[in-house]
Amino acid sequence: IFQQDYFTDENRVLKKDPQQDYHLEYAMENSTHTILAFSRELHTCDTNDKSITESTVRVIWAYHHKDMGEAGQNYHGSNRGTKSLRLLNPEKEEVLSASLPYFDLTNKDVPVPDKDTTYWCQMFKIPIQHEKHHVTKVEPLIQKGHENLVHHILLYQCSSNLNDSVLDYGHECYHPNMPDSFLTCETVIFAWAIGGEGFTYPPHVGLSIGTAADPQFVLMEVHYDNPSYTEGLIDNSGLRLIYTPVIRKYDAGVIEAGLWVSLFHNIPPGMPEFVSEGHCTLECLEEALGAERPSGIHVFAVLLHAHLAGRAIRMRHFHNGEEQKLLAYDDEFDFNFQEFQYLKEERTILPGDNLITECHYSTVDRIRMTWVRK
C-alpha cells in the first residue's frame, strides 16, 4: 500500500502535488477492509492544500475495487461520497452512560402538515422530582426516515404553576389558537439541530433536574422542514435525557445570542455575500448576568445555527471594549451538519461584556427576498 498527495484543478483533473505533505502513519488490509492512517500539518504553506481550521470540512472519498495501476487511478464509478466533519472539535470524554437511567420526551403521532415549515409544540412533565439529579447527556431520537424532516428541537422551561392538564395536547407553536400555557415557556434549556449527535456534558457539569427551582414542565418545540410539501407524514421524534443522582460541581444553562427573528431581518436576492450582526450589548449582559457576579458564566460549548442561505457564522466576544479571540466560528457552514463545538478551554463571560453574532449569507441563486426563520 502506498500513499501520494494529489490535488485537483477547476477541470477536476487529478495532479500529483510537487510538495508531498501527507505522511503515512500505518496501513492494514484484510478481506473486508483497507485502513490508512495519515497525518499532515494543519497549515502546510502549500497553495494546493486546504488549511485545516475549526470550521467544517467536507471530506470527499472515492475508491475502486482494483488497486491503482501504472496507467494511473481507476475511475471510482458510484463508489464515492462526502461527509462533513469538524476535525478539530476536541474529543468529548465519554462517561459510560449505558447503566445510567434515562427518560424520553417524544412526540406521539404528530401529523406533519404539507407545508414548508412547521413548529410543533408539546408539553412534558419531568419525571424526576423532589431530589436533585444531573442530566449528563441528551440524545436525539429521530424517527427513522425523518432525518431530513426534523430540522431542530428546542427544550424550554415553563412555569411551575401549571397542572397536568397541559400534557394532554400538542399544538402548532406561534399560532393564534395555541394554548396560553405555552406562553409561560421562555427559557431555553437545551437545543439540538440537524446533523448533530448526542450532546455529552463535561464531567464537572450537568443540567439540574428535580429541585423546586428546576423545570417541572418543559415545552419541546420541533421544527419540521418539509420543502417538498409531502403529505401524510406522521412523526414520533424527540429527545432522550440520561441522568445521574451523583451531583456534579456546576449546573449547566443556555445563553442565546444572535439575530432576533423578525420581518425586519431580510436578505436581498442575488447577493454573493450579505452580513447581518446580532448584538448582545454590554447593557444586555449587565442585566442578564447580574445574578452571576462577580465570576460571570463559563462557556464550555457553542451551537452555531443557521438555515440554507447561511455560509459562515462567527461569535465575537468583547471585554472592557477590547475584542477577545473568537468564541466560536464556522467559515464553511453546512446546513445539514449542525453540532455543538466543545471549546478547548472554557471561556468566561462577565456582566458588561459584549457578544456579536456575525452571520454571512449567500443568495446568488435566489430571485426573491429572503426572510429569516427561527
C-alpha positions as CSV (number, residue, x, y, z in Angstrom):
1,I,0.0,0.0,0.0
2,F,1.3,3.4,-0.9
3,Q,0.0,7.0,-0.5
4,Q,0.5,10.1,-2.5
5,D,-0.5,13.7,-2.2
6,Y,-2.7,14.8,-5.1
7,F,-4.8,17.9,-5.9
8,T,-7.4,18.8,-8.5
9,D,-8.0,21.8,-10.6
10,E,-11.2,23.5,-11.9
11,N,-11.4,20.9,-14.6
12,R,-11.5,18.1,-12.0
13,V,-8.2,16.7,-13.3
14,L,-6.1,14.9,-10.6
15,K,-2.5,16.0,-10.5
16,K,0.4,14.9,-8.3
17,D,1.3,17.6,-5.8
18,P,5.0,18.6,-6.2
19,Q,5.0,19.3,-2.4
20,Q,4.1,16.0,-0.7
21,D,2.6,17.0,2.7
22,Y,0.8,13.8,3.7
23,H,2.6,11.2,5.7
24,L,1.5,7.6,6.0
25,E,1.4,6.5,9.7
26,Y,0.2,2.9,9.2
27,A,-1.8,0.8,6.9
28,M,-3.6,-2.5,7.1
29,E,-5.8,-4.6,4.8
30,N,-7.9,-7.8,5.3
31,S,-10.6,-9.5,3.3
32,T,-13.1,-6.7,4.0
33,H,-11.3,-3.5,5.0
34,T,-8.4,-1.3,3.9
35,I,-7.4,1.1,6.6
36,L,-5.0,4.0,6.1
37,A,-3.9,6.4,8.8
38,F,-2.0,9.5,7.7
39,S,-1.0,12.9,9.1
40,R,-0.1,16.4,7.8
41,E,0.4,19.9,9.3
42,L,-2.7,22.0,9.8
43,H,-1.2,24.7,7.6
44,T,1.2,23.4,5.0
45,C,2.1,26.7,3.2
46,D,1.2,24.8,0.0
47,T,-1.3,26.6,-2.3
48,N,-2.6,23.2,-3.4
49,D,-3.6,22.2,0.2
50,K,-6.6,23.4,2.2
51,S,-5.7,24.7,5.7
52,I,-7.4,22.8,8.5
53,T,-9.2,25.1,10.9
54,E,-12.0,24.8,13.4
55,S,-14.5,25.2,10.6
56,T,-16.5,22.4,9.0
57,V,-14.5,20.4,6.4
58,R,-16.2,18.5,3.6
59,V,-14.3,15.2,3.2
60,I,-14.7,13.6,-0.3
61,W,-14.0,9.9,-0.7
62,A,-13.9,7.5,-3.6
63,Y,-12.5,4.1,-4.2
64,H,-12.2,1.3,-6.8
65,H,-12.1,-2.4,-6.1
66,K,-8.9,-2.8,-8.0
67,D,-5.5,-1.3,-7.0
68,M,-4.1,1.7,-8.9
69,G,-2.2,0.5,-11.9
70,E,0.8,2.1,-13.8
71,A,-1.7,3.9,-16.1
72,G,-3.0,5.8,-13.1
73,Q,-6.1,5.7,-10.9
74,N,-9.1,3.7,-11.9
75,Y,-12.4,5.6,-12.2
76,H,-14.4,5.1,-9.0
77,G,-17.9,4.9,-10.6
78,S,-20.6,5.2,-8.0
79,N,-18.2,4.3,-5.1
80,R,-17.9,7.8,-3.8
81,G,-19.4,10.2,-1.3
82,T,-18.9,13.1,1.0
83,K,-19.1,13.8,4.8
84,S,-18.9,16.9,6.8
85,L,-16.6,16.8,9.8
86,R,-15.1,19.2,12.3
87,L,-11.7,17.8,12.5
88,L,-10.5,20.0,15.4
89,N,-13.6,19.5,17.6
90,P,-11.9,18.1,20.7
91,E,-13.0,14.6,21.6
92,K,-15.5,14.6,24.4
93,E,-14.8,12.5,27.4
94,E,-17.4,9.8,27.2
95,V,-18.7,8.8,30.6
96,L,-20.2,5.3,30.4
97,S,-24.0,6.0,30.3
98,A,-25.2,2.6,29.4
99,S,-26.0,1.8,33.0
100,L,-27.5,5.3,33.8
101,P,-31.2,5.8,33.9
102,Y,-33.0,8.0,31.3
103,F,-36.3,9.3,30.2
104,D,-37.7,10.1,26.8
105,L,-39.5,13.2,25.6
106,T,-41.0,12.2,22.3
107,N,-43.9,13.4,20.1
108,K,-46.8,10.9,19.7
109,D,-48.0,10.5,16.1
110,V,-47.8,14.2,15.2
111,P,-49.3,14.8,11.7
112,V,-46.8,17.0,9.9
113,P,-48.6,19.5,7.6
114,D,-47.9,19.5,3.9
115,K,-46.2,23.0,4.1
116,D,-42.7,24.2,4.0
117,T,-42.2,24.9,7.7
118,T,-44.0,23.8,10.9
119,Y,-43.1,24.4,14.5
120,W,-44.8,21.8,16.7
121,C,-45.0,22.3,20.5
122,Q,-45.7,19.6,23.1
123,M,-45.7,20.0,26.9
124,F,-44.0,17.3,29.1
125,K,-43.6,16.8,32.8
126,I,-40.1,16.0,34.1
127,P,-40.5,12.6,35.9
128,I,-37.7,13.3,38.4
129,Q,-38.9,15.4,41.3
130,H,-38.1,16.1,45.0
131,E,-34.4,15.3,44.7
132,K,-31.6,16.9,42.7
133,H,-30.2,14.9,39.8
134,H,-28.0,16.0,36.9
135,V,-28.6,15.2,33.2
136,T,-25.3,14.1,31.8
137,K,-26.2,13.5,28.1
138,V,-29.0,14.3,25.7
139,E,-29.5,12.2,22.6
140,P,-31.8,13.0,19.6
141,L,-34.4,10.3,18.9
142,I,-35.2,10.9,15.3
143,Q,-37.8,8.6,13.7
144,K,-36.1,6.5,11.0
145,G,-36.6,8.1,7.6
146,H,-37.2,11.5,9.1
147,E,-33.6,12.6,9.3
148,N,-34.1,15.5,6.9
149,L,-37.6,16.3,8.1
150,V,-36.7,17.2,11.7
151,H,-34.6,20.3,11.4
152,H,-34.1,21.3,15.1
153,I,-35.5,20.7,18.6
154,L,-35.6,23.2,21.4
155,L,-36.5,22.4,25.0
156,Y,-38.0,25.3,27.1
157,Q,-38.5,25.6,30.8
158,C,-42.2,26.5,31.7
159,S,-44.0,27.9,34.7
160,S,-44.2,25.6,37.7
161,N,-47.7,26.8,38.4
162,L,-49.2,24.6,35.6
163,N,-51.1,21.4,36.1
164,D,-51.1,18.1,34.4
165,S,-54.0,19.1,32.1
166,V,-51.4,20.8,29.9
167,L,-49.9,17.5,29.0
168,D,-53.0,16.3,27.1
169,Y,-52.4,18.1,23.8
170,G,-49.8,19.3,21.4
171,H,-50.3,22.3,19.1
172,E,-48.6,24.3,16.4
173,C,-46.3,26.8,18.0
174,Y,-46.7,30.6,17.5
175,H,-50.3,30.0,16.3
176,P,-53.1,32.4,17.3
177,N,-55.0,29.4,18.9
178,M,-52.1,27.8,20.7
179,P,-52.7,27.3,24.5
180,D,-51.8,30.1,26.9
181,S,-49.7,27.7,28.9
182,F,-47.1,27.7,26.1
183,L,-46.6,31.4,26.6
184,T,-45.0,30.6,30.0
185,C,-42.2,28.7,28.4
186,E,-39.5,31.2,27.6
187,T,-36.1,29.9,28.8
188,V,-34.2,27.5,26.5
189,I,-32.6,24.7,28.5
190,F,-31.4,22.6,25.5
191,A,-31.0,22.8,21.8
192,W,-30.3,20.2,19.0
193,A,-30.0,20.8,15.3
194,I,-29.9,18.7,12.1
195,G,-26.8,16.6,11.7
196,G,-25.8,16.8,15.4
197,E,-25.4,13.7,17.5
198,G,-25.9,13.3,21.2
199,F,-24.6,16.0,23.5
200,T,-22.4,15.0,26.4
201,Y,-21.9,17.5,29.3
202,P,-18.4,17.8,30.6
203,P,-17.6,15.7,33.7
204,H,-17.9,18.6,36.1
205,V,-21.2,20.0,34.6
206,G,-24.8,18.7,34.4
207,L,-28.3,20.0,33.7
208,S,-30.1,20.2,37.0
209,I,-33.5,18.5,37.4
210,G,-35.5,17.5,40.5
211,T,-35.4,20.6,42.7
212,A,-38.0,23.3,43.2
213,A,-36.0,25.7,41.1
214,D,-35.7,23.3,38.3
215,P,-38.2,22.8,35.4
216,Q,-41.2,20.6,36.3
217,F,-42.9,21.3,33.0
218,V,-41.0,21.7,29.7
219,L,-42.1,22.5,26.2
220,M,-40.5,20.7,23.3
221,E,-40.5,22.7,20.1
222,V,-39.8,20.6,17.0
223,H,-39.1,22.4,13.7
224,Y,-40.3,20.3,10.7
225,D,-38.7,21.2,7.4
226,N,-40.9,19.9,4.5
227,P,-39.9,21.9,1.4
228,S,-41.4,19.2,-0.9
229,Y,-44.8,19.6,0.8
230,T,-45.1,15.8,1.4
231,E,-48.5,14.7,2.6
232,G,-49.4,12.2,5.3
233,L,-46.2,12.3,7.4
234,I,-46.6,11.1,11.0
235,D,-43.7,11.8,13.3
236,N,-42.6,10.4,16.7
237,S,-39.2,12.1,17.2
238,G,-37.9,13.7,20.3
239,L,-35.1,13.6,22.9
240,R,-33.6,11.2,25.4
241,L,-32.2,12.6,28.7
242,I,-29.7,10.5,30.5
243,Y,-29.2,11.4,34.2
244,T,-27.4,10.5,37.4
245,P,-28.0,11.0,41.1
246,V,-24.3,11.8,41.5
247,I,-24.3,15.6,41.6
248,R,-21.6,17.4,39.6
249,K,-19.9,20.7,40.7
250,Y,-21.7,23.1,38.3
251,D,-25.2,23.4,36.9
252,A,-25.5,23.9,33.1
253,G,-27.5,26.7,31.4
254,V,-28.1,28.1,28.0
255,I,-27.4,31.6,26.7
256,E,-28.9,32.6,23.4
257,A,-27.3,35.2,21.3
258,G,-27.9,36.2,17.7
259,L,-30.4,37.9,15.4
260,W,-34.0,38.1,16.6
261,V,-36.4,36.5,14.2
262,S,-38.5,39.3,12.7
263,L,-39.7,40.8,9.4
264,F,-37.1,43.5,9.9
265,H,-34.3,40.9,9.2
266,N,-34.3,40.1,5.5
267,I,-31.7,39.4,2.8
268,P,-31.8,40.7,-0.7
269,P,-31.7,38.2,-3.6
270,G,-28.6,37.8,-5.8
271,M,-26.1,38.6,-3.1
272,P,-22.8,36.6,-3.1
273,E,-22.3,37.7,0.4
274,F,-24.6,39.5,2.9
275,V,-23.6,40.0,6.5
276,S,-26.0,40.5,9.4
277,E,-25.0,41.2,13.0
278,G,-26.8,40.4,16.2
279,H,-25.6,42.4,19.2
280,C,-25.8,41.3,22.8
281,T,-24.8,44.6,24.2
282,L,-23.0,45.4,27.5
283,E,-26.2,46.7,28.9
284,C,-28.0,43.5,28.0
285,L,-25.3,41.2,29.6
286,E,-25.0,43.5,32.6
287,E,-28.7,42.8,33.3
288,A,-28.8,39.2,32.2
289,L,-25.7,38.1,34.2
290,G,-26.4,40.3,37.2
291,A,-27.0,37.3,39.4
292,E,-23.7,35.8,38.3
293,R,-21.5,38.5,39.8
294,P,-18.6,38.6,40.2
295,S,-17.5,35.3,38.5
296,G,-19.7,35.5,35.4
297,I,-20.5,32.4,33.4
298,H,-18.2,29.8,31.9
299,V,-18.9,28.7,28.3
300,F,-17.9,25.2,27.5
301,A,-19.7,24.6,24.2
302,V,-21.4,26.5,21.4
303,L,-24.0,25.5,18.9
304,L,-23.9,27.7,15.7
305,H,-27.3,27.7,14.0
306,A,-28.4,29.0,10.6
307,H,-30.5,28.0,7.6
308,L,-30.0,27.3,3.9
309,A,-28.6,30.7,2.9
310,G,-26.1,30.6,5.8
311,R,-22.4,30.3,4.7
312,A,-20.4,31.3,7.8
313,I,-21.1,32.3,11.4
314,R,-18.7,34.0,13.8
315,M,-19.2,34.5,17.5
316,R,-17.3,37.6,18.6
317,H,-16.5,38.4,22.3
318,F,-15.5,41.8,23.7
319,H,-14.3,42.5,27.3
320,N,-13.7,46.1,28.5
321,G,-14.2,47.2,24.9
322,E,-11.4,45.0,23.6
323,E,-12.1,42.1,21.2
324,Q,-11.0,38.7,22.5
325,K,-10.3,35.6,20.5
326,L,-13.4,34.4,18.6
327,L,-15.7,32.4,21.0
328,A,-16.6,30.1,18.1
329,Y,-16.7,30.2,14.3
330,D,-17.5,28.2,11.2
331,D,-16.4,29.7,7.9
332,E,-17.6,26.6,5.9
333,F,-21.1,26.3,7.5
334,D,-23.1,23.2,6.4
335,F,-26.9,23.4,6.9
336,N,-27.1,19.6,7.3
337,F,-24.3,19.4,9.9
338,Q,-25.0,21.4,12.9
339,E,-23.4,20.1,16.1
340,F,-22.0,21.5,19.3
341,Q,-18.5,22.8,19.2
342,Y,-16.7,21.9,22.5
343,L,-14.3,24.7,23.5
344,K,-10.8,23.6,24.2
345,E,-10.7,25.9,27.2
346,E,-13.8,27.3,29.0
347,R,-14.4,31.0,28.3
348,T,-15.6,33.4,31.0
349,I,-18.2,35.9,30.0
350,L,-18.7,38.7,32.6
351,P,-21.5,41.2,33.1
352,G,-20.7,44.2,30.9
353,D,-19.0,42.1,28.1
354,N,-20.3,42.3,24.6
355,L,-21.2,39.4,22.2
356,I,-21.7,39.9,18.5
357,T,-23.1,37.1,16.3
358,E,-21.9,37.7,12.7
359,C,-23.9,35.8,10.1
360,H,-22.8,35.6,6.5
361,Y,-25.3,34.6,3.8
362,S,-25.3,33.9,0.1
363,T,-28.5,34.4,-2.1
364,V,-26.9,34.3,-5.6
365,D,-29.4,31.5,-6.6
366,R,-32.5,33.4,-5.3
367,I,-34.7,35.9,-7.1
368,R,-36.9,36.8,-4.2
369,M,-36.3,38.5,-0.9
370,T,-35.4,36.0,2.0
371,W,-37.0,36.5,5.4
372,V,-35.0,34.7,8.1
373,R,-36.7,31.9,10.1
374,K,-36.1,30.6,13.6
